[in-house]
Amino acid sequence: MKQRISPDRINDLNENEIFVFGSNLEGSHGGGAAAIAAKKFGAVWGQGVGLQGQSYAIPTMHGGIEEIKPYVDEFIEFAKNNPELEFLVTRIGCGIAGFTEEEMAPLFAEAADVENVYLPDTFWEIIEG
């Protein structure tokens, strides 16, 4: 499965690629991957969830894993419904939000079967055991 690995650093996107990043519900894209999404990939200040430009926000700053999971599930459904796009998932939640990869990666386990979702190598290692 590991053939769909998102790059560690994403500086450019092809036309059909989407930068998937961790956000906050307020859409204050001031740091980490959110700041990159705002500066380079069209993330909209004030929008903390969903597609915006060539980026997709998943909020990770409002609670624990149980509160984040519905947003990850929504993202996976969105990816399934938009097979023409390729979603490059960053190490969501593992920076400013303070979660570990061991906590976040299992939320993306269902994405392992979604051909247009690319996950960080470390997420694959955890998902595949």
Residue, then its C-alpha position, 0 to 999 in steps of 0.5 A: m500500500k505504501q506506494r501512495i506516500s505524501p512528500d515530507r515537504i510540499n512546496d509545489l502542487n500539480e493542478n489536480e493536487i490538494f494540500v491537506f492540513g491541520s487547522n482550527l475551527e476558526g480558520s486562523h491559519g497562522g502557523g505550521a502547515a496551515a500557514i503554508a496552506a494560506k501562503k501557497f495553496g489558497a487556504v482562506w482565513g476564517q474557514g477552518v474546514g474543507l476545500q479551499g483553493q488547492s488545500y483542504a482543512i481538517p480541524t485538530m485544535h478543538g479537542g481530542i481524537e474523538e472530536i477530530k475523527p468526524y472531520v477526518d471521516e468527512f475528508i475521506e468521504f470527500a476524497k472518495n467523491n472527488p477521484e479526479l483530485e489527489f490529496l496529499v495529507t501532511r502529518i496532521g495534528c502532529g505539530i502545533a496541535g500536539f498529537t502523536e503520529e500513533e494517535m493520528a494515523p489510525l484516524f486515516a486507516e480507511a483512507a488506505d483503500v482510497e486510491n487518491v489519498y496520499l499519506p505520510d510514510t510514518f502514518w502508513e507504518i502505523i496503519e499497516g502495523 
